[in-house]
Amino acid sequence: MRGSSKRLLAGIAGMLLLVLVGTAGILILGKNQENISGGPGTYWSQEEGKILEIDREKGEITIQRMEDEKEVLLDCSKESVMEDITLNPYNPGDQIKYYFWPYEASEDRIKVEKLFKLTIEGIF
Protein backbone atom coordinates (compact mmCIF):
# COMPACT_ATOMS: atom_id res chain seq x y z
CA MET A 1 0.00 0.00 0.00
CA ARG A 2 2.79 2.40 0.81
CA GLY A 3 4.33 1.99 -2.65
CA SER A 4 0.96 2.73 -4.26
CA SER A 5 0.52 5.90 -2.18
CA LYS A 6 3.97 7.15 -3.14
CA ARG A 7 3.29 6.54 -6.83
CA LEU A 8 -0.07 8.30 -6.55
CA LEU A 9 1.51 11.34 -4.87
CA ALA A 10 4.32 11.39 -7.45
CA GLY A 11 1.73 11.25 -10.24
CA ILE A 12 -0.29 14.11 -8.73
CA ALA A 13 2.89 16.18 -8.22
CA GLY A 14 3.89 15.52 -11.85
CA MET A 15 0.49 16.63 -13.14
CA LEU A 16 0.62 19.83 -11.08
CA LEU A 17 4.09 20.57 -12.44
CA LEU A 18 2.85 20.13 -16.01
CA VAL A 19 -0.10 22.47 -15.37
CA LEU A 20 2.21 25.14 -13.88
CA VAL A 21 4.69 24.92 -16.76
CA GLY A 22 1.88 25.11 -19.32
CA THR A 23 0.31 28.13 -17.63
CA ALA A 24 3.68 29.92 -17.47
CA GLY A 25 4.24 29.22 -21.18
CA ILE A 26 0.86 30.63 -22.14
CA LEU A 27 1.47 33.78 -20.09
CA ILE A 28 4.91 34.34 -21.64
CA LEU A 29 3.62 33.87 -25.19
CA GLY A 30 0.71 36.21 -24.50
CA LYS A 31 3.04 39.05 -23.50
CA ASN A 32 4.99 38.76 -26.76
CA GLN A 33 1.92 39.33 -28.92
CA GLU A 34 1.48 43.06 -28.26
CA ASN A 35 -1.22 44.80 -30.33
CA ILE A 36 -2.65 41.57 -31.71
CA SER A 37 -6.27 40.89 -30.94
CA GLY A 38 -7.25 38.54 -33.73
CA GLY A 39 -9.53 38.76 -36.72
CA PRO A 40 -9.21 40.57 -40.04
CA GLY A 41 -7.88 44.12 -39.88
CA THR A 42 -6.67 43.89 -36.29
CA TYR A 43 -2.95 43.39 -36.93
CA TRP A 44 -0.52 46.27 -37.27
CA SER A 45 1.15 46.66 -40.63
CA GLN A 46 4.55 48.21 -41.19
CA GLU A 47 6.26 49.80 -44.17
CA GLU A 48 9.39 51.81 -44.84
CA GLY A 49 9.91 54.98 -46.81
CA LYS A 50 11.97 58.09 -47.42
CA ILE A 51 10.72 61.46 -46.16
CA LEU A 52 10.13 63.96 -48.97
CA GLU A 53 8.33 66.76 -47.05
CA ILE A 54 7.19 67.48 -43.50
CA ASP A 55 4.34 69.75 -42.41
CA ARG A 56 4.93 69.96 -38.66
CA GLU A 57 1.89 72.19 -38.06
CA LYS A 58 -0.55 69.70 -39.61
CA GLY A 59 1.39 66.66 -38.37
CA GLU A 60 1.80 65.26 -41.88
CA ILE A 61 4.75 63.69 -43.68
CA THR A 62 4.96 63.01 -47.40
CA ILE A 63 7.08 59.95 -48.10
CA GLN A 64 8.17 57.77 -50.96
CA ARG A 65 7.47 54.13 -50.08
CA MET A 66 10.40 51.75 -50.46
CA GLU A 67 8.26 48.91 -51.75
CA ASP A 68 6.82 50.61 -54.86
CA GLU A 69 8.30 54.17 -54.79
CA LYS A 70 4.77 55.62 -54.57
CA GLU A 71 4.27 58.93 -52.75
CA VAL A 72 2.04 58.60 -49.69
CA LEU A 73 0.88 61.10 -47.06
CA LEU A 74 1.37 59.93 -43.47
CA ASP A 75 -1.09 61.44 -41.00
CA CYS A 76 0.73 61.74 -37.66
CA SER A 77 -1.60 64.40 -36.22
CA LYS A 78 -2.60 64.15 -32.58
CA GLU A 79 -6.23 63.66 -33.60
CA SER A 80 -5.51 60.47 -35.52
CA VAL A 81 -3.00 58.55 -33.40
CA MET A 82 -3.16 56.68 -30.08
CA GLU A 83 0.14 58.13 -28.81
CA ASP A 84 1.71 61.50 -29.63
CA ILE A 85 4.26 61.40 -32.43
CA THR A 86 6.86 64.17 -32.27
CA LEU A 87 8.05 65.15 -35.73
CA ASN A 88 10.98 67.31 -34.53
CA PRO A 89 13.68 64.61 -34.98
CA TYR A 90 12.64 63.92 -38.59
CA ASN A 91 13.89 65.69 -41.71
CA PRO A 92 13.49 65.32 -45.48
CA GLY A 93 15.76 62.53 -46.70
CA ASP A 94 15.43 60.41 -43.54
CA GLN A 95 14.56 56.74 -43.98
CA ILE A 96 11.68 55.77 -41.67
CA LYS A 97 9.60 52.77 -40.65
CA TYR A 98 5.96 53.41 -39.77
CA TYR A 99 3.27 51.25 -38.20
CA PHE A 100 -0.45 51.53 -38.91
CA TRP A 101 -3.75 49.66 -38.85
CA PRO A 102 -4.64 48.50 -42.39
CA TYR A 103 -8.25 49.64 -41.99
CA GLU A 104 -6.94 53.19 -41.30
CA ALA A 105 -5.11 53.41 -44.64
CA SER A 106 -6.19 54.45 -48.11
CA GLU A 107 -4.08 54.36 -51.28
CA ASP A 108 -2.53 57.79 -50.71
CA ARG A 109 -3.08 58.56 -46.98
CA ILE A 110 -2.16 56.49 -43.93
CA LYS A 111 -2.93 57.22 -40.27
CA VAL A 112 0.32 56.32 -38.52
CA GLU A 113 0.45 54.90 -34.98
CA LYS A 114 4.24 54.67 -34.49
CA LEU A 115 7.17 56.11 -36.39
CA PHE A 116 10.90 55.27 -36.25
CA LYS A 117 13.93 56.76 -37.97
CA LEU A 118 16.07 54.16 -39.74
CA THR A 119 18.94 56.43 -40.77
CA ILE A 120 21.57 57.64 -38.35
CA GLU A 121 23.42 60.75 -39.50
CA GLY A 122 27.06 60.12 -40.28
CA ILE A 123 26.68 56.37 -40.85
CA PHE A 124 24.57 56.17 -44.00
C-alpha positions as CSV (number, residue, x, y, z in Angstrom):
1,M,0.0,0.0,0.0
2,R,2.8,2.4,0.8
3,G,4.3,2.0,-2.6
4,S,1.0,2.7,-4.3
5,S,0.5,5.9,-2.2
6,K,4.0,7.2,-3.1
7,R,3.3,6.5,-6.8
8,L,-0.1,8.3,-6.5
9,L,1.5,11.3,-4.9
10,A,4.3,11.4,-7.4
11,G,1.7,11.3,-10.2
12,I,-0.3,14.1,-8.7
13,A,2.9,16.2,-8.2
14,G,3.9,15.5,-11.8
15,M,0.5,16.6,-13.1
16,L,0.6,19.8,-11.1
17,L,4.1,20.6,-12.4
18,L,2.9,20.1,-16.0
19,V,-0.1,22.5,-15.4
20,L,2.2,25.1,-13.9
21,V,4.7,24.9,-16.8
22,G,1.9,25.1,-19.3
23,T,0.3,28.1,-17.6
24,A,3.7,29.9,-17.5
25,G,4.2,29.2,-21.2
26,I,0.9,30.6,-22.1
27,L,1.5,33.8,-20.1
28,I,4.9,34.3,-21.6
29,L,3.6,33.9,-25.2
30,G,0.7,36.2,-24.5
31,K,3.0,39.1,-23.5
32,N,5.0,38.8,-26.8
33,Q,1.9,39.3,-28.9
34,E,1.5,43.1,-28.3
35,N,-1.2,44.8,-30.3
36,I,-2.6,41.6,-31.7
37,S,-6.3,40.9,-30.9
38,G,-7.2,38.5,-33.7
39,G,-9.5,38.8,-36.7
40,P,-9.2,40.6,-40.0
41,G,-7.9,44.1,-39.9
42,T,-6.7,43.9,-36.3
43,Y,-2.9,43.4,-36.9
44,W,-0.5,46.3,-37.3
45,S,1.2,46.7,-40.6
46,Q,4.6,48.2,-41.2
47,E,6.3,49.8,-44.2
48,E,9.4,51.8,-44.8
49,G,9.9,55.0,-46.8
50,K,12.0,58.1,-47.4
51,I,10.7,61.5,-46.2
52,L,10.1,64.0,-49.0
53,E,8.3,66.8,-47.1
54,I,7.2,67.5,-43.5
55,D,4.3,69.8,-42.4
56,R,4.9,70.0,-38.7
57,E,1.9,72.2,-38.1
58,K,-0.5,69.7,-39.6
59,G,1.4,66.7,-38.4
60,E,1.8,65.3,-41.9
61,I,4.7,63.7,-43.7
62,T,5.0,63.0,-47.4
63,I,7.1,60.0,-48.1
64,Q,8.2,57.8,-51.0
65,R,7.5,54.1,-50.1
66,M,10.4,51.8,-50.5
67,E,8.3,48.9,-51.8
68,D,6.8,50.6,-54.9
69,E,8.3,54.2,-54.8
70,K,4.8,55.6,-54.6
71,E,4.3,58.9,-52.7
72,V,2.0,58.6,-49.7
73,L,0.9,61.1,-47.1
74,L,1.4,59.9,-43.5
75,D,-1.1,61.4,-41.0
76,C,0.7,61.7,-37.7
77,S,-1.6,64.4,-36.2
78,K,-2.6,64.1,-32.6
79,E,-6.2,63.7,-33.6
80,S,-5.5,60.5,-35.5
81,V,-3.0,58.5,-33.4
82,M,-3.2,56.7,-30.1
83,E,0.1,58.1,-28.8
84,D,1.7,61.5,-29.6
85,I,4.3,61.4,-32.4
86,T,6.9,64.2,-32.3
87,L,8.0,65.1,-35.7
88,N,11.0,67.3,-34.5
89,P,13.7,64.6,-35.0
90,Y,12.6,63.9,-38.6
91,N,13.9,65.7,-41.7
92,P,13.5,65.3,-45.5
93,G,15.8,62.5,-46.7
94,D,15.4,60.4,-43.5
95,Q,14.6,56.7,-44.0
96,I,11.7,55.8,-41.7
97,K,9.6,52.8,-40.6
98,Y,6.0,53.4,-39.8
99,Y,3.3,51.2,-38.2
100,F,-0.5,51.5,-38.9
101,W,-3.7,49.7,-38.9
102,P,-4.6,48.5,-42.4
103,Y,-8.2,49.6,-42.0
104,E,-6.9,53.2,-41.3
105,A,-5.1,53.4,-44.6
106,S,-6.2,54.4,-48.1
107,E,-4.1,54.4,-51.3
108,D,-2.5,57.8,-50.7
109,R,-3.1,58.6,-47.0
110,I,-2.2,56.5,-43.9
111,K,-2.9,57.2,-40.3
112,V,0.3,56.3,-38.5
113,E,0.4,54.9,-35.0
114,K,4.2,54.7,-34.5
115,L,7.2,56.1,-36.4
116,F,10.9,55.3,-36.2
117,K,13.9,56.8,-38.0
118,L,16.1,54.2,-39.7
119,T,18.9,56.4,-40.8
120,I,21.6,57.6,-38.4
121,E,23.4,60.7,-39.5
122,G,27.1,60.1,-40.3
123,I,26.7,56.4,-40.8
124,F,24.6,56.2,-44.0
